[in-house]
Amino acid sequence: MNDPKRLAAAAALELVVPGMKLGLGTGSTAAHFVELLGERVRAGLNVIGVPTSEATHRLAQECGISLTTLEETPELDLTVDGADEIDSALRLIKGGGAALLREKIVASASRRMVVIADGSKKVQTLGAFRLPIEVVRFGVEATRRAIIAAGAAVGCSGDVSLRMDGVGHALVTDEGHLLFDASFGRIPDPEGLALLLNAVPGVVEHGLFIGLADEAFVAGEGGIERLVRPAN
Ligand SMILES: O=C[C@H](O)[C@H](O)[C@H](O)COP(=O)(O)O
């Protein structure tokens, strides 16, 4: 096992104890965690999981993991999820896999969120990865302009474009919304941008995860680095 994503997933798996209620993230790194968790479940570990996407739901079922919902189980012990970018304050960009809305709801319902990633995800300043922003369909061009204005107010500029599905249609998220990707390049004030985006009518949620991740396991050439969110 020398894939860094799998190594990070294995490190997070050590936090899992019998009886835990788990949030199961989405993406290629989170998929390693789900597969490894499945091996432990088949060996007798008793846990229950809430998946953050239809894709993770399918994978977890294939792996034999018992699943529940936030309606039945509204408080979780631990969520393990990937990220597109992580800065030193453990602020994240997420949503490259279009799952940011359910991911943020699940992480917010968890006592602890642990991020798993390879070293390429660590950044000094968020924003090189295009920021995903989930929006309702109604008034989508007006919402796009409001997002551009919100970015400009905190020093972020760049193209804001609808994510496509690869066959010429706008991508539709698991919750039936559309996604913008904002190419800001650099987000000097993530907290300020998050507040302004939250205030745009039509924005359902954005991929800035601030104050949610408690720690991260980042796998690189030198092994696993454990990052902890600094106290405020
Ligand atoms: O919407 C998807 C998620 O936020 C993923 O956790 C994120 O995009 C990282 O995915 P990956 O582990 O495939 O790089």
The ligand as a MOL file (V3000), in Angstrom:
LIG
                    3D

  0  0  0     0  0            999 V3000
M  V30 BEGIN CTAB
M  V30 COUNTS 14 13 0 0 0
M  V30 BEGIN ATOM
M  V30 1 O -17.0890 17.0360 -3.9100 0
M  V30 2 C -16.1100 16.3370 -3.6610 0
M  V30 3 C -15.2840 16.4220 -2.4790 0
M  V30 4 O -15.2320 17.6570 -1.8490 0
M  V30 5 C -13.9580 15.7060 -2.5070 0
M  V30 6 O -13.7100 15.3290 -1.1870 0
M  V30 7 C -12.8040 16.5380 -3.0160 0
M  V30 8 O -13.1020 16.9870 -4.3270 0
M  V30 9 C -11.4850 15.7550 -3.0280 0
M  V30 10 O -11.5820 14.6990 -3.9160 0
M  V30 11 P -10.3480 13.7420 -4.2280 0
M  V30 12 O -10.0540 12.9900 -2.9920 0
M  V30 13 O -10.8270 12.8680 -5.3500 0
M  V30 14 O -9.2060 14.6260 -4.6700 0
M  V30 END ATOM
M  V30 BEGIN BOND
M  V30 1 2 1 2
M  V30 2 1 2 3
M  V30 3 1 3 4
M  V30 4 1 3 5
M  V30 5 1 5 6
M  V30 6 1 5 7
M  V30 7 1 7 8
M  V30 8 1 7 9
M  V30 9 1 9 10
M  V30 10 1 10 11
M  V30 11 2 11 12
M  V30 12 1 11 13
M  V30 13 1 11 14
M  V30 END BOND
M  V30 END CTAB
M  END
